Structure formats: C-alpha cells, structure tokens
C-alpha cells in the first residue's frame, strides 16, 4: 500500500470514528454494577439485540474502519510494546513506533529512552525524561 493511500485511509478512519456511537453494555446507564464497556446483548426479549427504535445501537461489522489501517497508530505506523532495552533492536524505525509497557519501572525506562535515542526510534509514551543521576542519588540515600 502506498504512503498516500495509507494517509487517505487514516483520514477516512478518523472521519468514521467521529460518527461512531459509544457502545455500552445493556442498561449500564441504569445500574452501577454494570460497567459501561461493550457486552453483546443476549436475552430473548432484549430490545437492544432486536435493534428496536429508541434503544442504543449494537456494535457490528458495519461500524468498522478500513481493514488496511486497522490497529495502526494515527501516524500510520505500527505500535510495538517494549519491556526492555533489548526489544528496541527488533524495531524497524521507518514503519514502527515503540510504546513502553505499563509495568516497566523508572530505572529501566531511562535505559530504554537512552537506547531509543541512540537508535533513532520514536517512543510514544516517553513522558518526562528522568536522568540516570536521579537514580544514583536515590541509591546513595538508601545506603
């Protein structure tokens, strides 16, 4: 797929997303115990399942975006989850961007950011950059 075609499909996906409703579980707006995430309605008398007028819309394949750009970051690049600095070596910086895992701590995050800077890889959730000296000071305080 050409770069111009990918950009066009990303614009189409964004336009479709603006008109797409927020799909909620049946009566999640009524009961606190039901979370507002999507669950398919399955009851035999369920009005949402039968698509009756006046009830929220049901998620189905017609609401999907273009399959060629499904799962891509808005920049048009594929996201790769990173857990340590060694994972950065497998990234193609032309077609992929990195996202640091949520369970990665501060010290390892700094290592990943430094390695990414050397390799020229874009990190999506870099956040405020900590310095290695910050961690050295913490270690000295512990002693």
RATA-V395841 format. One record per pair of residues at least 12 apart in sequence whose C-alpha atoms are under 10 Angstrom apart, sorted by the first residue. I is the first residue (numbers start at 0). GAP is how many residues later the second one is. If there is no record, write none. Layout:
i gap
I GAP
I GAP
This chain:
i gap
0 67
2 73
4 63
4 64
5 62
5 63
5 69
5 70
5 71
6 62
6 67
6 68
6 69
7 61
8 56
8 57
8 58
8 59
8 60
8 61
8 67
9 55
9 56
9 58
9 59
9 60
9 62
9 63
9 64
9 65
9 66
10 63
11 53
11 54
11 57
12 51
12 52
12 53
12 54
12 56
12 57
12 61
13 51
13 60
14 50
15 47
15 48
15 49
15 50
16 46
16 47
16 48
18 44
19 37
19 39
19 43
19 44
19 45
20 35
20 36
20 37
20 38
20 42
21 14
21 15
21 16
21 34
21 35
21 36
21 37
22 13
22 14
22 15
22 16
22 17
22 33
22 34
22 35
22 36
23 12
23 13
23 14
23 15
23 16
23 32
23 33
23 34
23 35
24 12
24 13
24 14
24 15
24 16
24 23
24 31
24 33
25 12
25 13
25 14
25 15
25 16
25 20
25 21
25 22
25 23
25 29
25 30
25 32
26 14
26 21
26 28
26 29
37 20
37 21
38 19
38 20
39 18
39 19
39 20
40 17
71 24
71 25
72 23
72 24
72 51
74 20
74 21
74 22
75 19
75 20
75 21
76 16
76 17
76 18
76 19
76 20
76 21
77 13
77 14
77 15
77 16
77 17
77 18
77 19
77 20
78 12
78 16
78 17
78 18
78 19
78 20
78 44
78 45
79 12
79 16
79 17
79 18
79 19
79 20
79 21
79 43
79 44
80 16
80 17
80 18
80 19
80 20
80 21
80 42
81 15
81 16
81 17
81 18
81 19
81 20
81 22
81 27
81 30
81 41
82 15
82 16
82 17
82 18
82 19
82 20
82 21
82 22
82 25
82 26
82 29
83 16
83 17
83 20
83 24
83 25
83 27
83 28
83 29
83 31
84 15
84 23
84 24
84 25
84 26
84 27
84 28
84 29
84 30
84 31
85 25
85 26
85 29
86 25
87 24
87 25
87 27
87 28
87 31
87 33
88 26
88 27
88 30
88 32
90 25
90 28
90 30
91 29
92 23
92 26
92 27
92 28
92 29
93 26
93 27
93 28
95 25
95 26
95 27
96 24
96 25
96 26
96 27
97 18
97 23
97 24
97 25
97 26
97 27
97 28
98 23
98 24
98 25
98 26
98 27
99 12
99 13
99 23
99 24
99 25
99 26
100 24
101 23
105 23
105 24
105 25
105 26
105 28
105 29
106 23
106 24
106 25
106 27
106 28
106 29
107 24
108 17
108 18
108 20
108 21
109 16
109 19
109 20
109 21
109 22
109 25
110 19
110 20
110 21
111 14
112 13
112 14
112 16
112 17
113 15
113 17
113 18
